[in-house]
């Protein structure tokens, strides 16, 4: 529960957990045989991530058995795209871990799984500085893609809640060892994308933030 607040706990953990479980599992099931995810937005996001045979992780926030662990609150499906294979442009317009809510979009150009260039106003420079603190090229490696499934969550600037918001997707850079990846670096920084259009292979599954199944 890193950075948990009372308002986040009251809002998100009073959601109908069975509804979150159902949607989270539906999204995870749809992903199981997908080879590529593509994300587009009106602001210019157009990125493709190969994910064939990667582990799909469902985080419902419902932990009933001894030994289970996860985020609270939760509601997301996430995975580690194949290293060194993501290409395209991502425009973060929601929030970024460590920076909070974004006043202006940050455009990130990705080539062969690594950030090649970052464009934007002052927050873009702040993002670059955040990435550089790890002192490793791998801090700029694509580590994660996730889809929020908690209908009670809202954008607050706290990534714990933000990445669970239904109608958003997020991407992270840096460490992904815990999700089946091989990037081992001392950072993991998530960024939020609002109102995305998402394709699983050639099937459109989300349009402008609305899940279509």
DRENPA-3360 file (N, C-alpha, C; in nm, 2 decimals, always signed):
BEGIN
1 = XXXXXXXX = +0.08/-0.12/+0.00/+0.00/+0.00/+0.00/+0.09/+0.13/+0.00 ~ +0.19/+0.14/-0.09/+0.27/+0.25/-0.09/+0.20/+0.38/-0.12 ~ +0.21/+0.48/-0.03/+0.14/+0.61/-0.05/-0.01/+0.61/-0.03 ~ -0.06/+0.50/+0.04/-0.21/+0.49/+0.06/-0.26/+0.61/+0.14 ~ -0.38/+0.66/+0.10/-0.44/+0.77/+0.18/-0.58/+0.72/+0.22 ~ -0.63/+0.78/+0.32/-0.77/+0.74/+0.37/-0.87/+0.75/+0.26 ~ -0.87/+0.86/+0.18/-0.97/+0.87/+0.07/-0.96/+0.76/-0.03 ~ -0.83/+0.73/-0.07/-0.81/+0.62/-0.16/-0.87/+0.49/-0.11;
9 = XXXXXXXX = -0.84/+0.46/+0.02/-0.88/+0.33/+0.08/-1.03/+0.33/+0.08 ~ -1.09/+0.44/+0.13/-1.24/+0.44/+0.14/-1.31/+0.42/+0.00 ~ -1.26/+0.50/-0.09/-1.32/+0.50/-0.23/-1.30/+0.36/-0.30 ~ -1.18/+0.32/-0.31/-1.15/+0.20/-0.39/-1.19/+0.07/-0.32 ~ -1.17/+0.06/-0.19/-1.20/-0.07/-0.13/-1.34/-0.08/-0.09 ~ -1.43/+0.02/-0.12/-1.57/+0.00/-0.11/-1.63/-0.04/-0.24 ~ -1.55/-0.06/-0.34/-1.61/-0.11/-0.47/-1.66/-0.25/-0.46 ~ -1.75/-0.29/-0.55/-1.80/-0.42/-0.55/-1.68/-0.51/-0.60;
17 = XXXXXXXX = -1.62/-0.59/-0.51/-1.50/-0.66/-0.54/-1.53/-0.77/-0.64 ~ -1.65/-0.83/-0.64/-1.69/-0.93/-0.73/-1.69/-0.88/-0.88 ~ -1.74/-0.75/-0.89/-1.74/-0.69/-1.02/-1.60/-0.67/-1.07 ~ -1.51/-0.63/-0.98/-1.37/-0.61/-1.02/-1.30/-0.74/-1.06 ~ -1.33/-0.84/-0.98/-1.27/-0.98/-1.01/-1.32/-1.02/-1.15 ~ -1.45/-1.00/-1.18/-1.51/-1.05/-1.31/-1.44/-0.98/-1.43 ~ -1.43/-0.84/-1.42/-1.37/-0.77/-1.53/-1.22/-0.80/-1.54 ~ -1.15/-0.80/-1.43/-1.01/-0.83/-1.43/-0.98/-0.96/-1.50;
25 = XXXXXXXX = -1.05/-1.06/-1.46/-1.03/-1.20/-1.52/-1.07/-1.20/-1.67 ~ -1.17/-1.13/-1.71/-1.21/-1.12/-1.85/-1.10/-1.06/-1.93 ~ -1.04/-0.95/-1.88/-0.93/-0.89/-1.96/-0.81/-0.99/-1.96 ~ -0.78/-1.05/-1.85/-0.67/-1.14/-1.85/-0.69/-1.26/-1.94 ~ -0.81/-1.31/-1.95/-0.84/-1.43/-2.04/-0.82/-1.39/-2.18 ~ -0.87/-1.26/-2.22/-0.85/-1.21/-2.36/-0.71/-1.20/-2.40 ~ -0.62/-1.18/-2.30/-0.48/-1.16/-2.33/-0.40/-1.29/-2.35 ~ -0.45/-1.40/-2.31/-0.37/-1.52/-2.30/-0.31/-1.57/-2.43;
33 = XXXXXXXX = -0.38/-1.55/-2.54/-0.32/-1.59/-2.67/-0.28/-1.48/-2.76 ~ -0.27/-1.36/-2.71/-0.24/-1.24/-2.79/-0.09/-1.23/-2.81 ~ -0.05/-1.19/-2.93/+0.09/-1.18/-2.97/+0.14/-1.04/-2.96 ~ +0.06/-0.94/-2.99/+0.10/-0.80/-2.98/-0.01/-0.72/-2.92 ~ +0.02/-0.62/-2.85/-0.07/-0.51/-2.80/-0.03/-0.38/-2.87 ~ -0.13/-0.31/-2.92/-0.11/-0.18/-2.98/-0.20/-0.08/-2.91 ~ -0.14/+0.04/-2.88/-0.21/+0.14/-2.81/-0.21/+0.27/-2.89 ~ -0.32/+0.33/-2.91/-0.33/+0.46/-2.98/-0.41/+0.56/-2.90;
41 = XXXXXXXX = -0.38/+0.69/-2.91/-0.46/+0.79/-2.85/-0.46/+0.91/-2.95 ~ -0.56/+1.00/-2.92/-0.58/+1.12/-3.00/-0.46/+1.22/-2.99 ~ -0.38/+1.21/-2.87/-0.27/+1.29/-2.85/-0.14/+1.24/-2.92 ~ -0.15/+1.13/-2.98/-0.03/+1.08/-3.06/+0.03/+0.95/-3.01 ~ -0.02/+0.89/-2.91/+0.03/+0.75/-2.87/+0.01/+0.66/-2.99 ~ +0.11/+0.58/-3.02/+0.10/+0.48/-3.12/+0.22/+0.38/-3.10 ~ +0.20/+0.28/-3.02/+0.30/+0.20/-2.97/+0.26/+0.05/-2.98 ~ +0.35/-0.03/-3.02/+0.33/-0.18/-3.03/+0.42/-0.26/-2.94;
49 = XXXXXXXX = +0.36/-0.35/-2.86/+0.44/-0.43/-2.77/+0.42/-0.58/-2.79 ~ +0.52/-0.65/-2.82/+0.51/-0.80/-2.84/+0.50/-0.87/-2.70 ~ +0.40/-0.95/-2.68/+0.38/-1.01/-2.55/+0.36/-1.17/-2.56 ~ +0.37/-1.23/-2.67/+0.34/-1.37/-2.69/+0.41/-1.46/-2.59 ~ +0.32/-1.53/-2.52/+0.37/-1.63/-2.42/+0.42/-1.57/-2.29 ~ +0.40/-1.44/-2.27/+0.44/-1.37/-2.15/+0.34/-1.40/-2.04 ~ +0.38/-1.40/-1.92/+0.29/-1.43/-1.80/+0.19/-1.31/-1.79 ~ +0.06/-1.34/-1.78/-0.05/-1.24/-1.76/-0.08/-1.24/-1.62;
57 = XXXXXXXX = -0.08/-1.13/-1.55/-0.10/-1.12/-1.41/-0.23/-1.04/-1.38 ~ -0.32/-1.11/-1.31/-0.45/-1.05/-1.26/-0.43/-1.00/-1.12 ~ -0.45/-0.87/-1.10/-0.45/-0.82/-0.96/-0.58/-0.76/-0.92 ~ -0.66/-0.84/-0.85/-0.79/-0.80/-0.81/-0.80/-0.73/-0.68 ~ -0.70/-0.74/-0.60/-0.71/-0.68/-0.46/-0.78/-0.77/-0.36 ~ -0.82/-0.89/-0.41/-0.89/-0.98/-0.32/-0.79/-1.09/-0.28 ~ -0.75/-1.10/-0.16/-0.65/-1.19/-0.11/-0.71/-1.28/+0.00 ~ -0.74/-1.40/-0.04/-0.82/-1.48/+0.06/-0.74/-1.60/+0.11;
65 = XXXXXXXX = -0.62/-1.63/+0.05/-0.55/-1.75/+0.09/-0.41/-1.71/+0.15 ~ -0.37/-1.79/+0.25/-0.24/-1.77/+0.31/-0.13/-1.77/+0.20 ~ -0.04/-1.67/+0.21/+0.07/-1.67/+0.11/+0.04/-1.58/-0.01 ~ -0.09/-1.54/-0.03/-0.12/-1.45/-0.14/-0.07/-1.30/-0.11 ~ -0.03/-1.23/-0.21/+0.01/-1.09/-0.19/-0.03/-1.01/-0.31 ~ -0.03/-0.88/-0.29/-0.07/-0.79/-0.40/-0.09/-0.65/-0.35 ~ -0.13/-0.56/-0.44/-0.16/-0.42/-0.40/-0.30/-0.41/-0.34 ~ -0.31/-0.32/-0.24/-0.44/-0.27/-0.19/-0.44/-0.12/-0.19;
73 = XXXXXXXX = -0.54/-0.06/-0.26/-0.64/-0.12/-0.34/-0.58/-0.17/-0.47 ~ -0.66/-0.25/-0.55/-0.61/-0.30/-0.67/-0.72/-0.30/-0.78 ~ -0.69/-0.37/-0.88/-0.78/-0.37/-1.00/-0.71/-0.34/-1.12 ~ -0.63/-0.44/-1.17/-0.55/-0.42/-1.30/-0.51/-0.56/-1.35 ~ -0.48/-0.56/-1.48/-0.41/-0.67/-1.54/-0.28/-0.61/-1.60 ~ -0.17/-0.68/-1.57/-0.05/-0.63/-1.62/+0.05/-0.74/-1.66 ~ +0.15/-0.71/-1.73/+0.25/-0.80/-1.78/+0.38/-0.73/-1.82 ~ +0.48/-0.81/-1.85/+0.61/-0.76/-1.90/+0.62/-0.78/-2.05;
81 = XXXXXXXX = +0.61/-0.68/-2.14/+0.63/-0.70/-2.28/+0.77/-0.76/-2.30 ~ +0.79/-0.82/-2.41/+0.93/-0.88/-2.44/+1.03/-0.76/-2.45 ~ +1.14/-0.78/-2.38/+1.25/-0.69/-2.38/+1.30/-0.66/-2.52 ~ +1.34/-0.53/-2.54/+1.41/-0.48/-2.66/+1.32/-0.50/-2.79 ~ +1.19/-0.50/-2.77/+1.10/-0.52/-2.89/+0.99/-0.42/-2.90 ~ +0.96/-0.34/-2.80/+0.86/-0.24/-2.81/+0.91/-0.12/-2.89 ~ +0.82/-0.08/-2.98/+0.85/+0.04/-3.07/+0.73/+0.13/-3.08 ~ +0.76/+0.26/-3.09/+0.65/+0.36/-3.12/+0.66/+0.48/-3.03;
89 = XXXXXXXX = +0.55/+0.55/-3.01/+0.54/+0.67/-2.94/+0.44/+0.66/-2.83 ~ +0.47/+0.70/-2.71/+0.37/+0.70/-2.60/+0.36/+0.85/-2.55 ~ +0.23/+0.89/-2.53/+0.21/+1.02/-2.48/+0.14/+1.01/-2.34 ~ +0.21/+1.03/-2.23/+0.15/+1.02/-2.10/+0.08/+1.15/-2.07 ~ -0.05/+1.14/-2.03/-0.13/+1.26/-2.01/-0.21/+1.25/-1.88 ~ -0.18/+1.15/-1.80/-0.25/+1.13/-1.67/-0.16/+1.17/-1.55 ~ -0.07/+1.08/-1.52/+0.02/+1.10/-1.41/+0.15/+1.02/-1.43 ~ +0.25/+1.05/-1.36/+0.37/+0.97/-1.36/+0.42/+0.95/-1.22;
97 = XXXXXXXX = +0.46/+0.83/-1.18/+0.50/+0.80/-1.05/+0.62/+0.89/-1.01 ~ +0.61/+0.96/-0.90/+0.72/+1.05/-0.86/+0.70/+1.19/-0.90 ~ +0.61/+1.21/-1.00/+0.58/+1.35/-1.05/+0.44/+1.39/-1.02 ~ +0.35/+1.29/-1.00/+0.21/+1.32/-0.98/+0.13/+1.35/-1.10 ~ +0.02/+1.42/-1.09/-0.07/+1.46/-1.20/+0.01/+1.55/-1.30 ~ -0.01/+1.52/-1.43/+0.06/+1.60/-1.53/-0.02/+1.72/-1.57 ~ +0.04/+1.83/-1.58/-0.02/+1.96/-1.63/-0.01/+1.96/-1.78 ~ +0.09/+1.90/-1.84/+0.11/+1.89/-1.98/+0.15/+1.75/-2.02;
105 = XXXXXXXX = +0.11/+1.71/-2.14/+0.15/+1.58/-2.19/+0.30/+1.56/-2.20 ~ +0.35/+1.44/-2.18/+0.49/+1.41/-2.21/+0.50/+1.30/-2.32 ~ +0.57/+1.33/-2.42/+0.58/+1.24/-2.54/+0.71/+1.16/-2.53 ~ +0.70/+1.03/-2.53/+0.81/+0.94/-2.52/+0.83/+0.86/-2.64 ~ +0.94/+0.87/-2.70/+0.97/+0.79/-2.83/+1.05/+0.67/-2.78 ~ +1.00/+0.55/-2.83/+1.06/+0.42/-2.79/+1.11/+0.35/-2.91 ~ +1.24/+0.30/-2.90/+1.30/+0.22/-3.01/+1.36/+0.10/-2.95 ~ +1.32/-0.02/-3.00/+1.38/-0.15/-2.96/+1.37/-0.16/-2.81;
113 = XXXXXXXX = +1.26/-0.12/-2.75/+1.24/-0.14/-2.61/+1.30/-0.04/-2.51 ~ +1.36/+0.07/-2.56/+1.42/+0.17/-2.48/+1.38/+0.31/-2.52 ~ +1.36/+0.39/-2.42/+1.33/+0.53/-2.45/+1.45/+0.60/-2.53 ~ +1.41/+0.65/-2.64/+1.51/+0.72/-2.73/+1.51/+0.87/-2.71 ~ +1.39/+0.92/-2.68/+1.38/+1.07/-2.67/+1.26/+1.10/-2.59 ~ +1.26/+1.21/-2.52/+1.14/+1.26/-2.44/+1.12/+1.40/-2.48 ~ +0.99/+1.43/-2.52/+0.95/+1.57/-2.56/+0.85/+1.62/-2.46 ~ +0.84/+1.75/-2.44/+0.74/+1.81/-2.36/+0.79/+1.94/-2.29;
121 = XXXXXXXX = +0.71/+1.99/-2.20/+0.75/+2.11/-2.12/+0.83/+2.07/-2.00 ~ +0.83/+2.15/-1.90/+0.92/+2.13/-1.78/+0.91/+1.99/-1.72 ~ +0.79/+1.93/-1.72/+0.77/+1.80/-1.66/+0.85/+1.69/-1.74 ~ +0.87/+1.71/-1.87/+0.94/+1.62/-1.95/+1.09/+1.61/-1.90 ~ +1.14/+1.73/-1.86/+1.28/+1.73/-1.81/+1.28/+1.66/-1.67 ~ +1.18/+1.68/-1.59/+1.17/+1.62/-1.46/+1.16/+1.47/-1.48 ~ +1.09/+1.42/-1.58/+1.08/+1.28/-1.60/+1.22/+1.22/-1.64 ~ +1.29/+1.29/-1.73/+1.43/+1.25/-1.76/+1.52/+1.24/-1.64;
129 = XXXXXXXX = +1.51/+1.34/-1.55/+1.59/+1.34/-1.43/+1.56/+1.22/-1.34 ~ +1.43/+1.19/-1.34/+1.38/+1.08/-1.25/+1.44/+0.95/-1.30 ~ +1.44/+0.93/-1.44/+1.49/+0.81/-1.50/+1.64/+0.80/-1.48 ~ +1.71/+0.91/-1.48/+1.86/+0.91/-1.47/+1.91/+0.88/-1.33 ~ +1.82/+0.89/-1.23/+1.87/+0.87/-1.09/+1.92/+0.73/-1.07 ~ +1.86/+0.63/-1.15/+1.90/+0.49/-1.13/+2.05/+0.47/-1.18 ~ +2.10/+0.56/-1.26/+2.23/+0.54/-1.31/+2.25/+0.43/-1.41 ~ +2.15/+0.38/-1.48/+2.16/+0.27/-1.57/+2.07/+0.29/-1.69;
137 = XXXXXXXX = +2.12/+0.25/-1.80/+2.04/+0.25/-1.93/+1.91/+0.18/-1.91 ~ +1.91/+0.07/-1.83/+1.79/-0.01/-1.81/+1.68/+0.06/-1.74 ~ +1.70/+0.17/-1.68/+1.59/+0.25/-1.62/+1.50/+0.30/-1.73 ~ +1.55/+0.31/-1.85/+1.47/+0.36/-1.97/+1.41/+0.24/-2.05 ~ +1.42/+0.12/-2.00/+1.37/+0.01/-2.07/+1.22/-0.01/-2.04 ~ +1.14/-0.05/-2.14/+1.00/-0.08/-2.12/+0.99/-0.20/-2.03 ~ +0.92/-0.19/-1.92/+0.91/-0.30/-1.82/+0.78/-0.36/-1.81 ~ +0.67/-0.28/-1.83/+0.54/-0.32/-1.80/+0.43/-0.25/-1.89;
145 = XXXXXXXX = +0.33/-0.33/-1.91/+0.20/-0.27/-1.96/+0.09/-0.32/-1.88 ~ +0.00/-0.23/-1.84/-0.12/-0.26/-1.76/-0.24/-0.19/-1.80 ~ -0.36/-0.26/-1.76/-0.49/-0.20/-1.79/-0.57/-0.19/-1.65 ~ -0.62/-0.08/-1.62/-0.69/-0.06/-1.50/-0.83/-0.12/-1.51 ~ -0.88/-0.18/-1.39/-1.01/-0.24/-1.39/-1.09/-0.21/-1.27 ~ -1.05/-0.10/-1.19/-1.13/-0.06/-1.07/-1.21/+0.06/-1.11 ~ -1.34/+0.04/-1.11/-1.44/+0.14/-1.15/-1.45/+0.25/-1.05 ~ -1.40/+0.23/-0.93/-1.41/+0.33/-0.82/-1.28/+0.42/-0.82;
153 = XXXXXXXX = -1.18/+0.37/-0.87/-1.05/+0.45/-0.87/-1.06/+0.57/-0.96 ~ -0.99/+0.68/-0.92/-0.98/+0.80/-1.00/-0.84/+0.85/-1.00 ~ -0.81/+0.94/-1.09/-0.68/+1.00/-1.10/-0.66/+1.10/-0.99 ~ -0.55/+1.07/-0.91/-0.52/+1.15/-0.79/-0.38/+1.21/-0.79 ~ -0.30/+1.15/-0.87/-0.15/+1.18/-0.87/-0.07/+1.08/-0.79 ~ -0.14/+0.99/-0.73/-0.08/+0.88/-0.65/-0.09/+0.75/-0.74 ~ +0.03/+0.70/-0.79/+0.03/+0.59/-0.88/-0.04/+0.47/-0.83 ~ -0.04/+0.45/-0.70/-0.10/+0.33/-0.64/-0.25/+0.32/-0.68;
161 = XXXXXXXX = -0.32/+0.44/-0.68/-0.46/+0.44/-0.73/-0.47/+0.46/-0.88 ~ -0.39/+0.55/-0.93/-0.40/+0.59/-1.07/-0.40/+0.48/-1.17 ~ -0.30/+0.38/-1.14/-0.29/+0.27/-1.24/-0.40/+0.17/-1.24 ~ -0.49/+0.19/-1.14/-0.61/+0.10/-1.13/-0.73/+0.16/-1.20 ~ -0.72/+0.28/-1.24/-0.84/+0.35/-1.30/-0.90/+0.29/-1.42 ~ -1.02/+0.25/-1.42/-1.09/+0.19/-1.53/-1.09/+0.29/-1.65 ~ -1.05/+0.25/-1.77/-1.05/+0.34/-1.88/-0.91/+0.40/-1.91 ~ -0.82/+0.36/-1.83/-0.68/+0.40/-1.85/-0.59/+0.28/-1.88;
169 = XXXXXXXX = -0.47/+0.30/-1.94/-0.37/+0.20/-1.94/-0.24/+0.27/-1.89 ~ -0.15/+0.19/-1.85/-0.02/+0.24/-1.80/+0.10/+0.16/-1.86 ~ +0.21/+0.23/-1.87/+0.34/+0.16/-1.91/+0.44/+0.20/-1.80 ~ +0.53/+0.11/-1.78/+0.64/+0.14/-1.68/+0.77/+0.11/-1.74 ~ +0.87/+0.18/-1.69/+1.01/+0.16/-1.73/+1.10/+0.12/-1.61 ~ +1.19/+0.03/-1.64/+1.28/-0.01/-1.53/+1.27/-0.16/-1.50 ~ +1.27/-0.19/-1.37/+1.27/-0.33/-1.32/+1.13/-0.40/-1.35 ~ +1.15/-0.52/-1.40/+1.03/-0.61/-1.42/+1.05/-0.75/-1.38;
177 = XXXXXXXX = +1.14/-0.77/-1.29/+1.18/-0.91/-1.24/+1.06/-0.98/-1.18 ~ +0.98/-0.90/-1.10/+0.87/-0.96/-1.03/+0.75/-1.01/-1.12 ~ +0.75/-0.97/-1.25/+0.64/-1.00/-1.34/+0.69/-1.09/-1.45 ~ +0.81/-1.16/-1.43/+0.85/-1.25/-1.53/+0.95/-1.19/-1.63 ~ +0.99/-1.07/-1.61/+1.09/-1.01/-1.70/+1.23/-1.03/-1.66 ~ +1.33/-0.97/-1.73/+1.47/-0.99/-1.70/+1.54/-0.86/-1.67 ~ +1.47/-0.75/-1.65/+1.54/-0.62/-1.63/+1.55/-0.60/-1.48 ~ +1.68/-0.59/-1.44/+1.71/-0.58/-1.29/+1.78/-0.45/-1.27;
185 = XXXXXXXX = +1.70/-0.35/-1.23/+1.76/-0.21/-1.21/+1.69/-0.15/-1.09 ~ +1.74/-0.05/-1.02/+1.69/+0.00/-0.90/+1.58/+0.10/-0.92 ~ +1.49/+0.08/-1.02/+1.38/+0.18/-1.04/+1.27/+0.11/-1.12 ~ +1.15/+0.16/-1.10/+1.03/+0.11/-1.17/+0.93/+0.23/-1.17 ~ +0.92/+0.30/-1.29/+0.84/+0.42/-1.30/+0.73/+0.41/-1.39 ~ +0.60/+0.42/-1.34/+0.48/+0.41/-1.42/+0.43/+0.54/-1.47 ~ +0.37/+0.53/-1.59/+0.31/+0.65/-1.65/+0.17/+0.62/-1.70 ~ +0.07/+0.71/-1.68/-0.07/+0.68/-1.72/-0.11/+0.74/-1.85;
193 = XXXXXXXX = -0.19/+0.67/-1.93/-0.24/+0.71/-2.05/-0.39/+0.71/-2.04 ~ -0.45/+0.83/-2.07/-0.60/+0.84/-2.06/-0.67/+0.81/-2.19 ~ -0.79/+0.76/-2.19/-0.87/+0.74/-2.30/-0.80/+0.67/-2.42 ~ -0.74/+0.56/-2.39/-0.67/+0.49/-2.50/-0.76/+0.41/-2.59 ~ -0.71/+0.38/-2.71/-0.77/+0.28/-2.79/-0.67/+0.17/-2.80 ~ -0.72/+0.05/-2.76/-0.62/-0.07/-2.75/-0.66/-0.18/-2.84 ~ -0.56/-0.24/-2.90/-0.58/-0.36/-2.99/-0.51/-0.47/-2.93 ~ -0.58/-0.59/-2.92/-0.51/-0.72/-2.89/-0.49/-0.79/-3.03;
201 = XXXXXXXX = -0.37/-0.79/-3.08/-0.35/-0.83/-3.22/-0.43/-0.73/-3.31 ~ -0.52/-0.78/-3.39/-0.59/-0.69/-3.47/-0.74/-0.66/-3.42 ~ -0.77/-0.71/-3.30/-0.90/-0.69/-3.24/-0.90/-0.57/-3.15 ~ -0.99/-0.47/-3.18/-1.00/-0.36/-3.09/-1.08/-0.40/-2.97 ~ -1.02/-0.38/-2.85/-1.08/-0.42/-2.73/-1.12/-0.30/-2.64 ~ -1.06/-0.19/-2.66/-1.09/-0.06/-2.59/-1.09/+0.05/-2.69 ~ -1.19/+0.13/-2.69/-1.20/+0.25/-2.77/-1.22/+0.38/-2.69 ~ -1.12/+0.46/-2.70/-1.12/+0.59/-2.62/-1.15/+0.57/-2.48;
209 = XXXXX = -1.09/+0.46/-2.42/-1.11/+0.44/-2.28/-1.23/+0.35/-2.24 ~ -1.31/+0.31/-2.34/-1.43/+0.22/-2.31/-1.40/+0.08/-2.35 ~ -1.40/-0.01/-2.25/-1.38/-0.15/-2.28/-1.50/-0.20/-2.36 ~ -1.47/-0.28/-2.47/-1.58/-0.32/-2.56/-1.63/-0.46/-2.54 ~ -1.60/-0.52/-2.43/-1.65/-0.66/-2.40/-1.69/-0.67/-2.25;
% end
